[in-house]
Amino acid sequence: MTLTPKHIAWLIFSLNIILISSIDIYIPAAPYLAKLFGVEDSIMKLTFLVNPFLSSIMGIPFGRYSDRIGRRPFVMVGIGMYIIGALLCTIAPGIEVFFAGRCLQAMGTGGLSVLSGALLADIFAGATLARYMGILASLYPIVFALAPILGAEILTYLGWRYIFATNLIAMILMAMIIWPSLPETNDKAKVAAAPTQGVAGMRMLLMSGTALILVMIHALPICFNGIFTVNSPFIYIDTFLFTPTQYAYIQAVPVSLQFIGALTYKSIVERLGLATCLKVGLMTTLAFIIAAGLMMIGVIKEDPYLIIGIISTFSFGSTFMISSAATLILDMNPGNKGLTMSYIALMRNLALSLIVGLLSSTHYDSISPVIGFMVLSAVAASVLVRLQLRMMKR
């Protein structure tokens, strides 16, 4: 069966639902697993942070060699790694096997995430690509919102192992669909030309100040979300005394707002253009900075529900920055889309690993320092967006 570009896109979106869900589906179980495995909070946080770190490493060979050999073989390799990792997490007797499983899941996820962007870039371009990238981006908040809810319910009624069994079964079913139906999207002419272009393309990206600004505009909103995601379950469950299920539902609010923002973005990006969309992201970022600043100085009460509301302000506009910046980078280097996606993933995940990993290495008894770190990332993002907008006017 020959799939149309639209059908290929929806197959990619379905694959990414599974990939995204595996990142945070077990967040409500994290405090419980830390006690079960007899480890500190920082060790359990590391099982989340291993995802961006290993993703940044695996994205390079997957993107580079899929430009030369083709996308399809590497899609199957990534799926295989993910399945083995999910199986190890499901049967893990202790933290060592569990951590190894998370590493394999992360490696498969990293390669498949890069390939997802490359596959979309193979079949779409320009504003149309931006629209489909917006749809892909919209999956992150909605899956981030729903996955912990699902994980909390599975934890309550079935037990923690069934959380990872769910991911395992879902990916096996996806493999059974992709194997007979996914075509090779990187045609022979592009594959033959890619080796020379790839080296020059990566060198251009690494030496480009514009690409660095854009990739950090893309990465910082994700770091913002990561700071909250990794640290908040321990504060909300251990300090605010929320149950895992209560926490799962309340954390869904900002990511639901991000989903609404992503849907809005995909609907208007072709009409407004990427520069205007960056301005929308800048406005919501400034609104968050003001509201969070008022909370930090005591003008607004530090309430767990108000915190969620303030974070939601930023979440709505984050896709306007994330997707617009990624599309602008892809347009800079059209010859090697897989390698360009590798660059985006590398820089994004290195920033995520460094920033979120460093800031999450400590146990926090209060939400205040976490909010402070989120404000710093929002300030940095707003400065870079403003700089990029000035450059685009020239």
Number of C-alpha atoms within 10 A of each C-alpha: 7 9 12 10 15 13 12 20 22 14 18 21 19 14 20 21 18 19 25 19 22 29 23 22 26 25 28 27 22 22 20 15 18 17 12 11 14 12 13 13 20 16 15 21 24 17 20 25 24 22 24 27 23 24 29 27 18 24 28 23 16 28 31 24 18 25 28 20 18 21 27 18 13 20 23 16 14 23 24 17 19 30 22 17 25 28 21 22 28 21 15 16 11 13 19 12 16 20 21 17 25 28 25 26 30 31 27 30 28 30 29 29 27 30 28 25 26 26 22 23 26 21 16 18 16 13 18 16 21 27 24 22 25 25 23 23 25 25 22 21 26 23 25 25 26 20 26 28 26 20 28 27 18 20 20 13 9 12 13 22 16 17 25 22 18 18 20 23 14 16 20 14 10 16 18 10 12 18 13 9 14 18 15 13 18 22 13 14 8 18 17 12 14 24 17 11 17 23 13 15 22 18 11 14 19 14 11 11 11 16 21 18 18 24 23 24 28 28 25 27 27 21 25 26 21 22 23 19 18 23 23 20 23 24 19 21 17 13 14 16 12 17 14 25 19 15 23 26 15 17 23 22 20 25 26 22 23 28 27 18 24 30 19 18 29 24 14 13 21 16 11 11 13 23 20 15 22 25 18 18 25 24 15 20 26 18 15 22 25 12 18 24 16 14 19 16 10 10 11 14 12 17 12 14 11 14 19 16 17 18 26 22 21 27 30 26 28 32 34 30 29 25 29 27 27 24 22 19 23 26 15 15 19 16 18 30 30 34 32 28 26 30 27 29 29 24 18 23 27 20 21 26 25 15 18 26 24 11 16 22 14 13 14 16 13 14 19 15 13 18 21 15 18 23 23 14 22 25 18 14 26 25 12 19 24 13 14 18 15 11 10 8 7 5
